[in-house]
């Protein structure tokens, strides 16, 4: 942990390095009393405050006298490019390499949130809470390595389009867990061609075929499925009859009704109708994979897919603790600077979490809360190499940040070790 913070402090938050970045991005053209570090400090630790309050903070912490108007004038395109460069450099700062035993598992998903209308042209919102302006954060991480990748896009860009951009990044021997939005046939074909593996849900409208006794393709009849247990066999998807292993199991009636109610509500807003095919399939979960049946039985596949929930816990922590989706309505450059400042926090929290423990060992939500409650000490650690924050962390018992296991369920870390 101390090594990670020291590296970030020396290679990123150092005053000379930040001034160099500021000159590269045009933020600073000559030596000023207000340095790049001061502006970044305000964005990271006081972005929720008014410019007047930030000016007071600068006076109290750095003995800098600057008016709120002058501080507002610093929020330009150059400041935005500077904050982006800090974010990019933080991406390259890795936690200690961890030994990977067995198969690495990578999880990717996105979270969307509305933005002030001042960014409508740059960040069209699509269907984000009926808002015309919104952003999407694409996040991927390795469960065993802790390595992560994060990218900001307009909310109007869907996950399927993003998965096509991932084509060259797929690595052999890795298991990729993705949500419904990424699970089109070209993505799955690409994963298989690269010698990698996937587990993801199937788009409800996908045509599903099986072979009859004569080798002819016939549509899968859901009404013929057993009322209990899991359907697990090779099927053929779409017009091209793409072969894949499909697992189907029934859901309870409450979940089925909830799914139909949600899609009908969304369809009414879009002016569309809910198909009978969707209503029929709402009674089932459809999971596809190319993992072999002999080594990975249906029960294990279902447990592995549930690991994808870990990324939802990350997103929940981002929104509840970091307030990622709470962007104040200010000028365009200020709004975008604040947004990237929150992404810097998201990355920093992730790296600290992975330094304290692996997925399945530590609770992301608890670590985020610990960091939130000790931000002032962290500020001193980043900017002034103070050791007070490290001593604070050393005193926190492991039980305070451990991931709680539910009675009767296989522990997440045990499941991860098993593969």
Legacy VTK file of the C-alpha trace (Angstrom):
# vtk DataFile Version 3.0
C-alpha trace
ASCII
DATASET POLYDATA
POINTS 419 float
0.000 0.000 0.000
2.701 2.472 1.014
4.610 1.592 -2.164
1.540 2.334 -4.307
0.871 5.731 -2.715
4.585 6.586 -2.828
4.668 5.778 -6.548
1.605 7.929 -7.217
3.051 10.740 -5.120
6.462 10.617 -6.821
5.334 9.947 -10.403
2.059 11.841 -10.544
1.191 14.140 -7.639
4.690 15.603 -7.323
4.562 19.381 -7.787
7.221 19.480 -10.534
5.560 16.658 -12.480
2.152 18.281 -12.277
3.582 21.621 -13.404
5.199 19.810 -16.349
1.833 18.253 -17.260
0.230 21.667 -16.906
2.700 23.195 -19.345
2.207 20.321 -21.804
-1.567 20.868 -21.777
-1.306 24.657 -21.915
-2.774 25.176 -18.441
0.331 27.039 -17.248
2.330 29.212 -19.625
4.414 30.949 -16.980
5.104 30.605 -13.258
2.087 31.663 -11.208
1.280 31.722 -7.524
-1.532 29.234 -8.199
0.084 25.972 -9.336
-1.523 23.045 -11.127
-1.376 21.064 -7.872
-3.608 23.606 -6.158
-6.281 23.392 -8.867
-6.195 19.580 -8.841
-6.408 19.611 -5.056
-9.598 21.659 -5.217
-11.114 19.383 -7.863
-10.363 16.196 -5.955
-11.140 17.290 -2.422
-13.440 20.309 -2.690
-15.349 19.972 -5.988
-18.663 20.054 -4.135
-17.873 23.487 -2.727
-18.551 26.850 -4.315
-15.703 28.853 -5.853
-15.874 31.153 -2.855
-15.407 28.222 -0.474
-12.551 26.852 -2.600
-10.823 30.235 -2.517
-11.065 30.165 1.283
-9.616 26.635 1.333
-6.664 27.728 -0.828
-5.999 30.603 1.552
-6.191 28.335 4.610
-4.113 25.436 3.227
-1.596 27.170 0.978
-1.718 30.827 2.067
-2.893 31.737 -1.449
-5.034 34.810 -1.977
-7.276 34.355 -5.025
-10.779 35.602 -5.740
-13.657 33.324 -6.634
-13.846 35.030 -10.038
-10.169 34.313 -10.754
-10.629 30.699 -9.663
-13.643 30.352 -11.955
-11.587 31.723 -14.853
-9.067 28.882 -14.372
-11.746 26.343 -15.413
-10.928 26.231 -19.093
-10.308 23.654 -21.787
-6.655 23.639 -20.724
-7.598 22.662 -17.165
-9.774 19.883 -18.575
-6.880 18.547 -20.674
-4.639 18.691 -17.600
-7.120 16.708 -15.478
-7.472 14.156 -18.300
-3.683 13.755 -18.419
-3.612 13.099 -14.658
-6.343 10.498 -15.145
-4.395 8.829 -17.990
-1.200 8.665 -15.931
-3.062 7.204 -12.966
-4.353 4.458 -15.276
-0.736 3.421 -15.859
0.035 3.202 -12.127
-0.446 -0.465 -11.258
-0.840 -2.262 -7.969
1.805 -4.863 -7.159
1.813 -7.809 -9.551
-0.058 -10.752 -8.085
0.640 -14.374 -8.858
-2.239 -15.799 -10.876
-3.035 -19.429 -10.237
-5.489 -21.108 -12.556
-7.669 -19.140 -14.948
-7.856 -15.346 -14.823
-11.402 -13.958 -14.923
-12.126 -10.531 -16.409
-15.400 -8.733 -15.775
-16.635 -5.786 -17.799
-19.760 -3.666 -17.602
-20.849 -0.050 -17.757
-22.704 2.350 -15.518
-24.601 5.371 -16.834
-25.641 8.620 -15.240
-27.288 11.884 -16.283
-25.316 15.100 -16.779
-26.281 18.792 -16.811
-27.712 19.955 -20.137
-24.663 22.159 -20.751
-22.872 19.026 -22.068
-25.732 17.800 -24.274
-23.768 18.126 -27.521
-20.680 16.285 -26.270
-22.481 13.690 -24.146
-25.867 12.776 -25.676
-27.793 10.759 -23.148
-29.699 8.095 -25.049
-32.126 6.488 -22.585
-30.504 7.512 -19.302
-33.436 8.274 -17.033
-35.178 10.041 -19.924
-32.344 12.593 -19.885
-30.943 14.099 -23.078
-27.449 14.333 -21.582
-25.488 11.527 -19.948
-22.197 9.665 -19.646
-21.248 6.010 -19.538
-18.257 4.610 -17.666
-16.918 1.382 -19.174
-15.010 -0.567 -16.498
-13.122 -3.859 -16.726
-10.977 -5.624 -14.147
-9.226 -8.926 -13.556
-10.560 -10.726 -10.506
-7.206 -12.307 -9.666
-4.766 -9.644 -10.881
-6.753 -6.568 -9.903
-5.637 -4.862 -13.132
-8.271 -2.485 -14.442
-9.258 -0.391 -17.432
-11.734 2.463 -17.410
-13.112 4.685 -20.149
-15.660 7.493 -20.364
-18.065 7.682 -23.307
-21.385 9.381 -24.108
-24.311 7.392 -22.669
-25.765 7.064 -26.165
-23.016 4.588 -27.107
-24.267 1.089 -26.306
-22.356 -1.855 -24.869
-22.521 -3.878 -28.081
-20.605 -1.200 -29.917
-18.064 -1.124 -27.082
-17.598 -4.898 -27.234
-16.662 -4.642 -30.915
-13.889 -2.216 -29.963
-12.594 -4.862 -27.522
-11.849 -7.286 -30.344
-8.071 -6.838 -30.268
-7.793 -6.911 -26.467
-9.162 -10.446 -25.947
-6.412 -12.710 -24.574
-6.200 -16.524 -24.831
-6.983 -18.616 -21.768
-8.968 -15.899 -19.976
-12.609 -16.193 -18.937
-14.687 -13.100 -19.793
-17.872 -12.387 -17.846
-20.155 -9.885 -19.546
-23.704 -8.651 -19.128
-26.491 -8.985 -21.672
-25.521 -5.874 -23.619
-22.205 -7.364 -24.775
-23.429 -10.813 -25.742
-23.838 -10.684 -29.509
-22.626 -13.542 -31.706
-19.637 -11.738 -33.241
-18.274 -11.056 -29.740
-18.621 -14.706 -28.729
-17.093 -15.887 -32.025
-14.132 -13.560 -31.482
-13.547 -14.863 -27.958
-13.578 -18.442 -29.205
-11.245 -17.605 -32.116
-8.733 -16.111 -29.649
-8.719 -19.269 -27.532
-10.518 -17.558 -24.652
-13.767 -18.316 -22.804
-17.008 -16.467 -22.100
-20.050 -16.657 -19.860
-22.844 -14.215 -20.524
-26.594 -13.973 -20.818
-28.388 -14.281 -24.128
-30.419 -11.535 -25.809
-34.106 -12.564 -25.395
-34.940 -12.127 -29.089
-32.183 -14.506 -30.266
-33.373 -17.428 -32.386
-32.439 -20.729 -30.717
-32.262 -24.040 -32.575
-31.514 -27.618 -31.594
-30.963 -30.631 -33.827
-33.611 -33.342 -34.053
-32.899 -37.064 -34.434
-32.408 -36.588 -38.178
-29.909 -33.755 -37.765
-32.371 -31.053 -38.840
-32.455 -27.669 -37.140
-35.676 -27.052 -35.224
-36.664 -24.147 -32.977
-36.264 -24.805 -29.264
-39.679 -25.246 -27.678
-39.555 -23.691 -24.216
-42.800 -25.322 -23.176
-41.089 -28.708 -23.511
-38.452 -27.866 -20.899
-38.661 -29.651 -17.545
-40.260 -27.693 -14.701
-37.199 -28.264 -12.504
-33.483 -28.566 -13.068
-31.272 -26.966 -15.723
-31.376 -27.427 -19.485
-27.706 -27.767 -20.524
-26.739 -28.669 -24.058
-25.320 -27.387 -27.336
-27.712 -25.203 -29.322
-27.413 -23.119 -32.486
-28.074 -19.393 -32.511
-29.473 -17.133 -35.196
-29.673 -17.568 -38.935
-26.022 -18.648 -39.103
-26.674 -21.432 -36.559
-23.804 -20.382 -34.275
-22.991 -23.352 -31.957
-22.819 -22.602 -28.247
-23.496 -24.263 -24.912
-26.771 -22.981 -23.460
-27.996 -23.275 -19.886
-31.659 -22.511 -19.131
-33.397 -22.549 -15.774
-36.783 -21.238 -14.684
-37.146 -18.198 -12.439
-39.812 -17.680 -9.822
-43.135 -16.090 -10.727
-42.364 -12.845 -8.925
-39.216 -12.266 -10.970
-41.003 -13.172 -14.203
-43.749 -10.593 -13.545
-41.208 -7.977 -12.530
-39.282 -8.449 -15.774
-42.400 -8.034 -17.878
-43.537 -4.959 -15.925
-40.128 -3.309 -16.364
-39.890 -3.958 -20.108
-43.487 -2.831 -20.687
-42.819 0.398 -18.796
-39.724 1.023 -20.914
-41.552 0.103 -24.130
-44.418 2.488 -23.359
-41.912 5.312 -23.028
-40.366 4.328 -26.400
-43.736 3.805 -28.058
-43.086 0.092 -28.619
-44.923 -3.119 -27.755
-43.689 -6.075 -25.737
-43.535 -9.208 -27.875
-45.088 -12.508 -26.852
-41.645 -14.105 -27.345
-40.168 -11.834 -24.674
-43.036 -12.560 -22.287
-42.480 -16.292 -22.747
-38.735 -16.044 -22.245
-39.105 -13.822 -19.165
-39.829 -17.014 -17.239
-36.268 -18.266 -17.800
-32.619 -17.326 -17.414
-30.508 -17.981 -20.525
-26.742 -18.264 -20.006
-24.327 -19.138 -22.806
-20.709 -20.284 -22.547
-17.992 -22.171 -24.396
-16.526 -23.758 -21.257
-16.473 -27.580 -21.541
-19.207 -29.532 -19.753
-16.831 -32.166 -18.375
-14.806 -29.716 -16.289
-17.437 -27.035 -15.739
-20.866 -28.499 -14.847
-24.003 -26.345 -14.939
-23.948 -25.575 -11.206
-20.389 -24.215 -11.434
-21.221 -22.135 -14.518
-24.068 -20.471 -12.630
-21.803 -19.681 -9.672
-19.093 -18.310 -11.959
-21.563 -16.045 -13.724
-22.690 -14.680 -10.366
-19.120 -13.366 -9.918
-20.179 -10.676 -12.387
-22.127 -9.133 -9.519
-18.788 -7.908 -8.112
-18.725 -5.107 -10.689
-22.202 -4.004 -9.624
-20.849 -3.633 -6.079
-18.089 -1.389 -7.454
-20.626 0.766 -9.294
-22.779 0.957 -6.170
-19.787 2.215 -4.161
-18.969 4.767 -6.850
-22.464 6.193 -6.741
-23.173 5.963 -3.015
-19.769 7.042 -1.668
-18.055 8.904 -4.520
-21.351 10.390 -5.775
-20.289 9.655 -9.347
-23.795 10.391 -10.600
-24.122 13.662 -8.652
-22.608 16.285 -10.971
-23.489 19.924 -10.177
-24.869 22.167 -12.898
-22.050 24.608 -13.690
-20.126 25.723 -16.772
-19.264 23.055 -19.365
-15.531 22.895 -18.572
-16.162 22.876 -14.821
-18.707 20.042 -15.120
-16.372 17.904 -17.203
-13.410 18.634 -14.904
-15.490 17.549 -11.903
-16.527 14.402 -13.764
-12.918 13.437 -14.492
-11.997 14.309 -10.922
-14.554 11.745 -9.759
-13.071 9.173 -12.165
-9.644 9.825 -10.645
-11.206 9.076 -7.263
-12.791 5.904 -8.657
-9.417 4.686 -9.943
-7.593 5.647 -6.766
-10.159 3.843 -4.609
-9.896 0.762 -6.795
-6.089 0.655 -6.609
-6.112 1.121 -2.842
-8.761 -1.616 -2.477
-6.701 -4.067 -4.534
-3.591 -3.210 -2.504
-5.422 -4.056 0.721
-6.793 -7.373 -0.583
-8.177 -9.269 -3.545
-11.722 -9.550 -4.853
-13.558 -11.897 -2.517
-11.396 -10.860 0.435
-12.152 -7.170 0.942
-15.441 -5.327 0.686
-15.191 -2.598 -1.958
-17.922 -0.605 -0.204
-16.141 -0.760 3.164
-12.783 0.305 1.701
-14.444 3.230 -0.098
-15.999 4.315 3.181
-12.663 4.075 5.018
-11.024 6.258 2.374
-13.915 8.729 2.446
-13.550 9.059 6.206
-9.783 9.669 5.987
-9.572 11.931 2.917
-7.683 14.693 4.665
-4.939 12.290 5.737
-4.853 10.884 2.193
-4.440 14.422 0.864
-1.343 14.787 3.040
-0.028 11.393 1.902
-0.430 12.208 -1.803
0.889 15.756 -1.804
3.315 15.800 1.113
4.297 12.127 1.612
2.880 12.158 5.139
2.917 8.727 6.795
-0.075 9.469 9.042
-2.538 7.868 6.607
-0.515 4.630 6.423
-0.382 4.392 10.200
-4.146 4.932 10.243
-4.681 2.057 7.791
-2.383 -0.252 9.740
-4.595 0.176 12.794
-7.760 -0.856 10.949
-8.556 -4.517 11.739
-8.982 -6.770 8.704
-12.487 -7.627 9.905
-13.499 -4.001 9.336
-12.953 -4.244 5.573
-13.500 -7.968 4.992
-16.183 -9.145 2.611
-18.913 -10.807 4.631
-19.899 -14.293 3.516
-23.515 -15.383 3.558
-24.427 -18.475 5.488
-24.732 -21.587 3.345
-23.047 -20.010 0.315
-19.623 -20.742 -1.125
-17.308 -17.867 -0.275
-16.409 -15.706 -3.253
-12.675 -16.082 -2.629
-13.009 -19.877 -2.430
-14.855 -19.920 -5.760
-12.170 -17.757 -7.346
-9.383 -20.015 -6.048
-11.193 -23.099 -7.368
-10.723 -21.966 -10.985
LINES 1 420
419 0 1 2 3 4 5 6 7 8 9 10 11 12 13 14 15 16 17 18 19 20 21 22 23 24 25 26 27 28 29 30 31 32 33 34 35 36 37 38 39 40 41 42 43 44 45 46 47 48 49 50 51 52 53 54 55 56 57 58 59 60 61 62 63 64 65 66 67 68 69 70 71 72 73 74 75 76 77 78 79 80 81 82 83 84 85 86 87 88 89 90 91 92 93 94 95 96 97 98 99 100 101 102 103 104 105 106 107 108 109 110 111 112 113 114 115 116 117 118 119 120 121 122 123 124 125 126 127 128 129 130 131 132 133 134 135 136 137 138 139 140 141 142 143 144 145 146 147 148 149 150 151 152 153 154 155 156 157 158 159 160 161 162 163 164 165 166 167 168 169 170 171 172 173 174 175 176 177 178 179 180 181 182 183 184 185 186 187 188 189 190 191 192 193 194 195 196 197 198 199 200 201 202 203 204 205 206 207 208 209 210 211 212 213 214 215 216 217 218 219 220 221 222 223 224 225 226 227 228 229 230 231 232 233 234 235 236 237 238 239 240 241 242 243 244 245 246 247 248 249 250 251 252 253 254 255 256 257 258 259 260 261 262 263 264 265 266 267 268 269 270 271 272 273 274 275 276 277 278 279 280 281 282 283 284 285 286 287 288 289 290 291 292 293 294 295 296 297 298 299 300 301 302 303 304 305 306 307 308 309 310 311 312 313 314 315 316 317 318 319 320 321 322 323 324 325 326 327 328 329 330 331 332 333 334 335 336 337 338 339 340 341 342 343 344 345 346 347 348 349 350 351 352 353 354 355 356 357 358 359 360 361 362 363 364 365 366 367 368 369 370 371 372 373 374 375 376 377 378 379 380 381 382 383 384 385 386 387 388 389 390 391 392 393 394 395 396 397 398 399 400 401 402 403 404 405 406 407 408 409 410 411 412 413 414 415 416 417 418
